[in-house]
């Protein structure tokens, strides 16, 4: 039952993390939660502003739920 519910409700954090085909969104999220991870190296790029906003919103929701410090 839970598996079906989980599959039908896309996770906003996972969607944002994998919305671009490079490590930019993951590195941005790690920085937002205080984890050192370095910069995105060339030829890759930092995530788009829209993706950064989605990450901030998703991480904020996890903090509100008490799932992230």
Backbone torsions as a table, in degrees:
resi	resn	phi	psi	omega
1	UNK	NA	-48.9	-179.1
2	UNK	-62.3	-40.1	-179.6
3	UNK	-59.0	-41.4	178.6
4	UNK	-65.7	-41.9	178.1
5	UNK	-62.5	-45.2	-177.9
6	UNK	-62.6	-40.5	179.7
7	UNK	-67.8	-30.0	-177.8
8	UNK	-84.8	-13.0	-179.5
9	UNK	-115.5	96.2	179.8
10	UNK	-62.4	138.5	-179.1
11	UNK	-81.5	122.6	-178.0
12	UNK	-59.8	-35.9	-180.0
13	UNK	-67.1	-46.6	179.7
14	UNK	-64.0	-39.2	178.0
15	UNK	-61.4	-42.7	-179.9
16	UNK	-69.3	-41.6	-178.5
17	UNK	-61.7	-35.9	-175.6
18	UNK	-107.7	22.3	-179.0
19	UNK	-80.9	-14.9	177.3
20	UNK	-128.4	145.7	-175.4
21	UNK	-84.8	48.2	175.5
22	UNK	-154.9	172.3	-176.2
23	UNK	-79.0	3.7	-177.9
24	UNK	-54.6	-51.9	-179.9
25	UNK	-62.1	-38.9	179.5
26	UNK	-64.9	-44.7	179.3
27	UNK	-63.9	-39.4	178.1
28	UNK	-63.0	-43.4	179.3
29	UNK	-64.5	-40.6	179.1
30	UNK	-62.4	-41.2	177.6
31	UNK	-64.1	-38.9	-179.4
32	UNK	-62.5	-28.8	179.9
33	UNK	-100.2	9.4	173.3
34	UNK	86.7	18.9	179.0
35	UNK	-99.3	123.3	178.4
36	UNK	-68.8	135.5	-178.0
37	UNK	-147.4	-2.0	180.0
38	UNK	81.1	178.1	-178.6
39	UNK	-93.0	161.1	173.6
40	UNK	-73.3	127.3	-176.7
41	UNK	-89.6	148.8	177.2
42	UNK	-63.3	141.3	14.8
43	UNK	-92.1	6.5	179.3
44	UNK	-75.6	164.2	-176.6
45	UNK	-124.8	158.9	173.0
46	UNK	-64.8	157.6	-178.7
47	UNK	-67.4	155.1	176.6
48	UNK	-63.6	154.3	-179.7
49	UNK	-56.7	-37.9	179.8
50	UNK	-62.8	-38.7	179.4
51	UNK	-68.6	-41.2	178.0
52	UNK	-60.2	-41.6	177.9
53	UNK	-62.7	-41.8	178.4
54	UNK	-65.1	-38.5	177.6
55	UNK	-64.2	-45.4	179.7
56	UNK	-60.1	-42.7	179.6
57	UNK	-64.8	-45.9	-178.7
58	UNK	-64.1	-43.8	179.2
59	UNK	-67.6	-36.5	175.9
60	UNK	-61.3	-40.4	179.0
61	UNK	-65.0	-38.2	177.9
62	UNK	-65.8	-37.0	177.6
63	UNK	-65.4	-43.2	179.8
64	UNK	-61.0	-37.3	179.8
65	UNK	-78.6	-5.2	-179.6
66	UNK	79.7	16.3	-178.2
67	UNK	-94.7	-6.9	-179.7
68	UNK	-143.9	132.9	-178.3
69	UNK	-76.4	NA	NA
